[in-house]
Amino acid sequence: MSVSGPLLGKLIVTPRPLFDYRNMFLLTDEELVAGPILDCPAGASPFGAQVRARGGKAVSVDPIYGPRTAVESRVAADLAHVHQWLAAGPVGLDWSYLGSADAMLRAFEVSADFFLADYAEGGPNYVAAGLPALPFADGEFGLTLSSHLLFTYPEYVSHDQHVSFLLEMARVTSGEVRVCPVADPAGVPYPRLDEVRTELASHGVSTELRQANSAYSKGGDDMLVCRRIP
Ligand SMILES: C[S@@+](CC[C@H](N)C(=O)[O-])C[C@H]1O[C@@H](n2cnc3c(N)ncnc32)[C@H](O)[C@@H]1O
């Protein structure tokens, strides 16, 4: 499949909220409070704060976490970049889900504010780290969620990195690792998904594809579910 339209052009920090995570990962109310959830990469998402507001436990991981002023500047700069990208008319976005560019930007701004209000450098809820090296014990999390890094940015994440990132998330997870979307922002499916799944299987990680509700792009609705084979 080929598409045309302005490219995103950089790996941005985004603030998708719990509402989007519920759709992307088919999360139930029970799953939200069942046990520790890892959000990696969390970026500027308030997902962890929203899980904790509901009585659950969640840890957000992203390499950008550090001093508040730097995080605030990065989030503001990347929201401005999203604004420019939307103004340039990107193709493939699912407007039946997003509503409009203005509605998407309003939701992003509120989410980013919620994230920044909760963000604390060096605390247990926001861990500065990056795949493929997570500072957690084997099976520490019951569920791991990973949105809009793997498969979304094939120009920045190599094939081998996809495999090592997924193996590392499977290592720290006793239940499922859910990854969404498995397509780029224009909805183009990741071309080497079958190879990734074969390599994961050879390392003792089973995979399946499940249809989710929406991942922003038409054609980007599938989620990849990975689980260590006992
Ligand atoms: C598009 S954001 C997604 C954030 C959030 N999941 C969402 O959907 O709004 C991608 C994030 O991946 C982070 N990232 C880049 N390289 C990474 C790595 N090696 N390990 C973990 N996160 C990484 C970036 O800092 C950025 O915040």
PDBQT file of the ligand as one rigid body, heavy atoms in Angstrom, charges set to zero:
ROOT
HETATM    1  C1  LIG A 301       4.319   9.061  19.912  1.00  0.00    +0.000 C 
HETATM    2  S1  LIG A 301       4.874   8.952  21.594  1.00  0.00    +0.000 S 
HETATM    3  C2  LIG A 301       3.676   7.826  22.285  1.00  0.00    +0.000 C 
HETATM    4  C3  LIG A 301       3.315   8.187  23.707  1.00  0.00    +0.000 C 
HETATM    5  C4  LIG A 301       1.994   7.596  24.221  1.00  0.00    +0.000 C 
HETATM    6  N1  LIG A 301       2.024   6.149  24.255  1.00  0.00    +0.000 N 
HETATM    7  C5  LIG A 301       0.826   8.063  23.362  1.00  0.00    +0.000 C 
HETATM    8  O1  LIG A 301       0.281   7.253  22.602  1.00  0.00    +0.000 OA
HETATM    9  O2  LIG A 301       0.471   9.237  23.435  1.00  0.00    +0.000 OA
HETATM   10  C6  LIG A 301       6.339   7.978  21.387  1.00  0.00    +0.000 C 
HETATM   11  C7  LIG A 301       7.266   8.028  22.594  1.00  0.00    +0.000 C 
HETATM   12  O3  LIG A 301       8.302   7.057  22.443  1.00  0.00    +0.000 OA
HETATM   13  C8  LIG A 301       9.396   7.505  23.227  1.00  0.00    +0.000 C 
HETATM   14  N2  LIG A 301      10.591   6.703  22.906  1.00  0.00    +0.000 N 
HETATM   15  C9  LIG A 301      11.485   6.916  21.924  1.00  0.00    +0.000 A 
HETATM   16  N3  LIG A 301      12.443   5.950  21.950  1.00  0.00    +0.000 NA
HETATM   17  C10 LIG A 301      12.122   5.118  22.973  1.00  0.00    +0.000 A 
HETATM   18  C11 LIG A 301      12.712   3.933  23.523  1.00  0.00    +0.000 A 
HETATM   19  N4  LIG A 301      13.841   3.396  23.006  1.00  0.00    +0.000 N 
HETATM   20  N5  LIG A 301      12.106   3.344  24.574  1.00  0.00    +0.000 NA
HETATM   21  C12 LIG A 301      10.971   3.856  25.103  1.00  0.00    +0.000 A 
HETATM   22  N6  LIG A 301      10.384   4.977  24.631  1.00  0.00    +0.000 NA
HETATM   23  C13 LIG A 301      10.946   5.592  23.585  1.00  0.00    +0.000 A 
HETATM   24  C14 LIG A 301       9.462   8.979  22.867  1.00  0.00    +0.000 C 
HETATM   25  O4  LIG A 301      10.208   9.720  23.817  1.00  0.00    +0.000 OA
HETATM   26  C15 LIG A 301       7.992   9.356  22.812  1.00  0.00    +0.000 C 
HETATM   27  O5  LIG A 301       7.552   9.930  24.016  1.00  0.00    +0.000 OA
ENDROOT
TORSDOF 0
